[in-house]
Amino acid sequence: MCDHIFGLLTGRSAEPDTSDDHQLRICVAALLVEAARMDDRFDAAERQTIERILAERLGAVERAVDQSAQLFRFTNAVVQRVAVEDRVRILEMLWEVAYADGVLAPEEDQLLRRIAGLIHVSDRDRALARQRVLQRIAKGWPYCPSPALRSGRGKISVAIDSHSASV
């Protein structure tokens, strides 16, 4: 599966699968990549987190994001095909990506708020999803990409307006 994901991310995949299930996976993957790119950095920790999430749950395709400047195409497919509780899980995956590099940029936070609205996830459920991810980070969950965060020595930084805070 990892070879398949790598092929999709590098554009060297076999013929595309046009099934509804595959299209849904592409839409979720595109949202994860968009979250990673919001702070103008798409670093190794974010890529590793996305690859792990997709390897476990979905499959991936980065180039779908390159073909669409709007989120509606992806979020609409999610709303049409995914139950609300699973949309909350998707948002949780997005929080994992946003925090993968140890810094939540304002653009990432704004994107996740926007996506939550587009996929009809309430503010309360969005906040609870974020809290669950932060709790896993604090416990040093096994997939935490940052060694400092994984060991519990690091802190999550949140940039708000030109100020920053640590969590």
N, C-alpha and C positions, 0 to 999 in steps of 0.2 A: 504494500500500500504506500509506503514512504517513497518508493521509486515513482509510483504513479503521481503522487502529490508533487514531487520534484519536477517531473515532466510537465505537469500543468503550470507550475510556477515559472518555469523557464521557457515555456512555449514549445517544448519538444514532446508533447503527448501524442498518443495515437489518436484515431478519429474521435471526435467529440461525441459524447453520449447525450442525446437530446431528450431523454426521458424526463418526466416531471420531477422525479426524485433527484435526478442529477442537477436539474435546473435549480431546485430548491437549495441543494448543497452549494452551488455556485453563488447564489444570492447571499447565503449566510457567510460564506467565505469572503465575499466581496465586502460585506459590512465589517468583518474583523480586520481586513487589510486597510479599509478606510479609517478605522479607529487608530490603527498603528501609524498611519501617515499624517494624522491631524497635526502633530507637533513639528512637522517638516523633517522628521527623522524617522527612518524605518530601520532601526538597528537590529543587531543579531538577537538580542533578548526578545524583542517583539516578534521577530520572525520565528524564533524557536517556540515561543508560546503559541503562536498561530498554528505552526506545524503540528505541535503536540495536540492542540484542541482538535484540529481537523483530522489528524491521524486517528484519534480516539473516537471522534463523533461523526465526521462528515466526509472528508475528501476536500480538495481545494482547487481554486483557480484565481490567481492574482490578476491575470489579464482581463477578467470581466470588469474589474474596477477601471482599468485603463480605457475601456470602451464606453463607459458611462460616467458623465459628470454629475448625474443626479442620483440620489438615493432611492427615489420613489420606485423605480423599476425593481429594486431588490426588496425594499420594505413592503411593497404591495404584495409581492409573491409570498412573503412571510405571513402577512396578515391573512391572506386568502387561504393558506394551507396549514397554518400552525396554530394549535390551541394556545390560549393565553398563558397558561403555566409554562409551556415550552418557549414562548416568546420571552418570558422572564429569564429562563435559563440561557437563551441566546444573549440577552442583555448582560447576564453574569459573565458569559464568555468574553463579551466586549470589554467589561471592566477588567478582566484578567489581562487582556492585551494592553489596555490603557496603562495599567500599573506595572507591566512587565519590565520596564526600564527603571522602575523605582520613582518615577516622576509623573504626576498627573498634570499635564499642561492644560491651561484654560480652554484651548481649542478642543482637546480630547473630551473634557467635561461637557463642553457645549455640544459636541457631536453626539455624545451618548444621551444627553437630554433630548436632542432632536430626534434621534433614532427611536428612543423610548416613545415619544409622541407619535411618530409615524407608524410604529408597530402596535400602538394602542396599549402600552404598558403605563400604568399609573405612576405618578411621582413617588408614591409610597413604595410600590413594588420596585421601582428603579433604585430608590435609596436602600431598601432592604437587600437587593442584589449586590449593591456596592459594599454594604456592611459585611455580607457573607464573604466576599472576596478579600476584604481587608482583614477579616478574622483568620482566614486561611493563610494569608501572608504573615500575620503576626505569629501564627503557630508554626511557620516554616514549612508550609505544605510541600510535598515531595517534588512538585514541578516548578517551584519558585526558581526562576532563572538567575537571579542575582545571588551570588554566594553570601554577600553581606546580609541581604534580606532573609535568605534561607537559614542562616545561622542565628538570626534574631538580633545581630549587631547593627544592622542597617535600619534606616528609617525611610518611610515613603515621603517624598516631597510633593507638595501641592503648590503650584504657582498660581497665585491669584492677583490679577492686575500686575504689576511689576514687583509684587511682594511674594515671598514664598514662606511656606510653613512646613513643618515636619510632623508626620503622624507616627 
